[in-house]
Structure formats: structure tokens, C-alpha cells
Amino acid sequence: MIRLREVFRKLEELVDADRPAAAVVVTAAGGEQPGLVGARFVVTENGVEAGSDAPAWLLQAALHHGKEALWANRGGWVRHQPAVGADDEVQVEFFVDLAVPAPQLIIFGGGHISQSLAAMGSMIGFQVTVLDDRPLFANRERFPTARQVLCKPFEEAVLEVPITRASYVVIVTRGHRSDETCLRGVLHSPAGYIGMIGSRRRVGGVMSRLVEDGEPAHLVRRVHSPIGLDIGAQTPEEIAVSILAEIINVRRGGKAADASLHRQKV
């Protein structure tokens, strides 16, 4: 039985909670099981949270393809082939639709680059949060388009701001110590992107310290630093463009080359 009311209620609940979810619907089925068509499921990172009564193999297939779509941030049509030797399975076609929260641009630091970054980020649809420990830099006058502006020590701010897979974190504080504090605070988060400003020499030193302190190499490698695509940017505005270009590249699965070559060597 297709529990449509349960499915729609769960989707509404997840959207209200800003939790990403995939709605997975069977649109075609082969073999002698036409009753599978129309089965639908709500998939999150935690599993299948609502859906139709269905065979275990179909639940697992919906879970697999729903999670893949969430990881790739891309829905669409997908065909599931039966496993070898699985006589009870048939070929099915799913349509996966994503219900994801608006992307969050979280900026640590309230300097000139951050001003341009916040304005451009808001323009292209990000909900922007800016954090700085100086009242002169963390205020609404400097960041009128930001959804949230927090003035707190970075050690506290990094613990207070919720970070999800829909979060894109940019670390551009006034000094390398603050940058490193923020990076350590977000390294284990599920953020879709983490980028930190800095020269290759300084960035290399930070990354080496992280590994020496026992941070997993695969987490260190995910950090984009030096930050931004290499477009020869010089002014704060140009640097902001390069950072947003890199974020879009990551978010949309673009093919621009990653300038953070040191990440391959950690």
C-alpha cells in the first residue's frame, strides 16, 4: 500500500527542519511485478524514513539511489538492474527528486573580501552568515544582505553556527591563527565545501600541523586552500569572484581544475 499521506507529511517535516531529502518514485518495472509502479520513498542520510510497503530489495535500491542523488546534489531518472542471482528482483526505473535546504554561505571574517563575498553570495541565492570578533566589522551596516551577522570570539562562534551538507564555509579572518582556529572547528563538519585563504607556504604549514596533531588525512585533503579558482584575482572583489566560482564548481560538479594542489600530497 502506498502511504501517500505519510510520505508527504515526512517530506514537509524534513523541509521545515532544513534537512535534505530525496523523494524516490518507481516509474517503471519489468517482469511480472507491475504493482511496483508508483511506489515511493523518502530517503535521507539516515535511511528510508517513509514510504510504500515494498520488498526488501526495492527498499535497498531506493535507499542506494536516493543517497547517491543526495551526495551528488542531483536528481533525475535512474535505472536499477537486478543483482546477479537475485531471482526475486526485476529491473525498475526510479525518478529521484531532491528537497534540499537553501545553500548556506558561512564566512568567518568580516574584512573587505567578505563584504564582496557576502553581497555576491546573496545575489546568487545563498543564505549568508558572517562571523567576526570585532564589532566594527561584524555589523549590519557592512553586511546588509546577510541573513545573520554574529560578533563573537571565533572559538565560540565556530561551535554555535550549525553546519550541514548544504553549508559552504569560507575562512578569511584577519590572521592565520584565527584562520586555523576556525578550520579546526569545522574540519569534522559535514560541510559541502571548506575553503581557507592563505599563501601556499602558510597553508602548507597549517595542513602539516593538522596531520601531525592526528587529524585524518582525508579530512585535511578536502580543504580548498589556497582558496578560489586560479583566475589571477588581485582585488578583494576579484578574489570573491574566484572563491564563489570554486564553490559553484564544487556544488554543481563543474570541470574547472582545482588550484589546491597541495591537497593531493597530504
C-alpha positions in Angstrom: 0.0 0.0 0.0 1.3 3.5 -0.9 1.2 5.6 2.2 1.0 8.9 0.4 -0.1 10.9 3.4 2.9 9.6 5.4 5.3 10.4 2.5 4.1 14.0 2.1 4.0 14.6 5.8 7.6 13.4 6.2 8.8 15.5 3.3 7.1 18.6 4.8 8.7 17.8 8.2 12.2 17.5 6.7 11.9 20.6 4.6 10.7 22.6 7.7 13.7 21.2 9.6 16.2 22.2 6.8 17.1 18.5 6.3 17.9 17.4 2.8 15.8 14.5 1.5 15.2 12.6 -1.7 11.8 11.6 -2.9 12.2 8.3 -4.8 9.4 7.1 -7.1 9.2 3.9 -9.1 8.1 4.9 -12.6 8.5 1.6 -14.4 9.0 -2.1 -13.5 9.8 -5.1 -15.6 8.9 -8.7 -15.2 5.7 -9.9 -13.5 5.5 -7.2 -10.8 3.6 -4.2 -12.3 2.3 -3.4 -8.8 5.7 -1.8 -8.0 5.0 1.2 -10.2 4.0 4.2 -8.1 5.8 3.0 -5.0 7.6 6.0 -3.4 10.0 6.5 -0.6 11.6 9.4 1.4 15.3 8.9 1.7 17.7 10.9 4.0 21.3 10.3 5.1 19.8 8.2 7.9 17.9 5.8 5.7 14.4 5.4 4.3 12.2 7.5 6.6 8.8 6.9 5.0 7.3 5.2 2.0 5.4 2.4 0.5 5.2 -1.2 1.6 7.7 -2.9 -0.6 10.1 -5.9 -0.9 13.4 -5.5 0.9 15.4 -5.4 -2.3 13.3 -2.4 -3.6 13.8 -0.6 -0.3 17.5 -1.1 -0.5 17.6 0.1 -4.2 15.6 3.2 -3.3 17.9 3.9 -0.4 21.0 3.4 -2.6 19.9 5.7 -5.4 18.4 8.3 -3.1 21.6 8.6 -1.1 23.6 8.8 -4.3 21.4 11.7 -5.5 21.9 13.5 -2.2 25.7 13.1 -2.3 25.8 14.4 -5.9 23.1 17.0 -5.2 21.5 16.0 -8.4 18.2 14.2 -9.0 16.7 12.7 -12.2 15.9 9.3 -13.8 17.9 6.3 -12.8 17.6 2.6 -13.8 18.2 -0.2 -11.3 19.3 -3.5 -12.6 18.7 -6.8 -10.6 21.6 -8.2 -8.7 23.2 -11.3 -10.3 21.4 -14.4 -8.9 18.6 -12.4 -7.3 15.6 -14.1 -8.7 13.0 -12.0 -6.8 14.3 -8.7 -8.3 13.3 -7.0 -11.5 14.5 -4.1 -13.4 12.9 -0.9 -12.2 13.2 2.8 -13.1 13.2 5.5 -10.4 12.7 9.2 -10.6 14.6 10.9 -7.8 13.5 14.4 -6.8 15.5 16.4 -4.2 14.1 18.5 -1.4 17.1 20.3 -0.1 17.5 23.4 2.0 18.8 26.6 0.5 22.6 26.6 0.4 24.4 28.4 3.3 27.5 30.5 2.8 29.2 30.8 6.1 32.0 33.4 6.2 34.5 33.6 9.0 35.9 37.1 8.9 34.4 40.4 8.2 37.0 42.1 6.0 36.9 43.6 2.5 36.9 40.2 0.8 34.0 39.1 3.0 32.0 42.2 2.1 32.1 41.4 -1.6 31.7 37.7 -1.0 28.5 38.2 1.1 26.9 40.6 -1.4 27.7 38.3 -4.4 26.7 35.2 -2.4 23.3 36.7 -1.6 22.8 37.7 -5.2 23.2 34.1 -6.4 20.9 32.5 -3.8 23.0 31.7 -0.8 21.8 32.4 2.7 24.8 34.2 4.1 26.2 34.2 7.7 29.1 36.4 8.6 31.2 35.9 11.8 33.9 38.2 13.3 35.1 39.0 16.8 35.2 42.8 16.1 32.1 44.9 16.4 33.4 47.3 13.8 33.5 44.5 11.3 30.5 42.3 12.3 27.5 44.6 11.9 24.5 45.1 9.6 25.9 48.3 8.0 28.8 46.3 6.5 26.6 43.3 5.6 23.1 44.4 4.8 22.3 41.4 2.6 23.4 38.7 5.1 20.8 36.6 6.8 22.9 36.6 10.0 25.8 38.6 11.4 27.5 37.3 14.6 30.0 39.2 16.7 31.7 36.6 18.9 35.2 35.1 19.5 35.9 32.6 16.8 36.3 29.8 19.4 32.7 30.3 20.4 31.2 31.2 17.0 32.5 28.0 15.4 30.6 26.0 17.9 27.4 28.0 17.6 26.8 28.0 13.9 25.1 24.8 12.6 26.9 23.4 9.6 25.2 20.9 7.3 26.0 19.4 3.9 24.3 22.5 2.4 26.9 24.7 4.1 29.8 26.2 2.2 32.4 27.5 4.6 34.9 30.3 3.8 37.6 31.2 6.2 39.1 34.7 5.6 39.8 36.1 9.0 42.4 38.8 9.7 45.2 36.4 10.8 46.5 32.9 10.3 45.9 32.0 14.0 42.2 32.8 13.7 42.0 31.0 10.3 43.5 27.9 11.9 41.1 28.1 14.9 38.1 28.2 12.6 39.5 25.5 10.3 40.0 23.1 13.3 36.4 23.9 14.4 34.8 23.0 11.0 37.1 20.2 9.8 34.9 17.4 11.1 31.7 19.0 9.9 29.6 17.7 7.0 30.0 21.0 5.1 29.8 20.7 1.3 32.9 22.9 1.0 35.6 24.3 3.2 38.0 26.9 1.9 40.7 28.8 3.7 42.7 31.8 2.4 46.5 32.0 2.6 49.7 31.6 0.7 50.9 28.2 -0.3 53.7 28.3 2.3 51.4 29.2 5.2 48.7 26.8 4.1 51.3 24.0 3.8 52.3 24.7 7.4 48.7 24.6 8.7 48.0 21.4 6.9 51.2 19.7 8.2 50.3 20.7 11.8 46.8 19.2 11.4 48.2 15.9 10.2 50.9 15.9 13.0 48.1 16.5 15.5 46.3 13.4 14.4 43.7 14.8 12.1 42.7 12.3 9.4 44.4 13.0 6.1 41.2 12.6 4.1 39.6 15.4 6.1 42.6 17.6 5.6 42.6 16.9 1.8 39.1 18.2 1.5 40.1 21.7 2.4 40.4 24.1 -0.6 43.4 26.2 0.2 44.8 28.4 -1.2 41.2 29.3 -1.8 39.4 30.1 -5.1 40.0 29.2 -8.7 43.2 30.4 -10.2 41.9 33.3 -12.3 44.7 35.7 -11.4 42.5 37.6 -9.0 44.1 40.5 -7.1 41.4 42.9 -5.8 39.0 41.9 -2.9 36.2 41.8 -5.5 38.1 39.6 -7.9 39.1 37.3 -5.1 35.5 37.0 -4.0 34.6 36.1 -7.6 37.2 33.3 -7.6 36.0 31.9 -4.3 32.4 31.8 -5.4 33.4 30.3 -8.7 35.2 27.5 -6.9 32.1 26.9 -4.6 29.8 26.8 -7.7 32.3 24.4 -9.3 32.1 22.1 -6.3 28.4 22.4 -5.8 27.4 21.8 -9.4 30.1 19.2 -10.3 31.9 21.5 -12.7 35.1 20.6 -14.5 37.3 23.6 -13.6 40.7 22.5 -12.3 41.3 22.6 -8.5 44.0 25.0 -7.6 44.6 23.4 -4.2 47.3 21.1 -5.5 48.8 20.5 -2.0 45.6 18.6 -1.2 46.9 15.8 -3.3 50.0 15.4 -1.2 48.7 15.3 2.3 
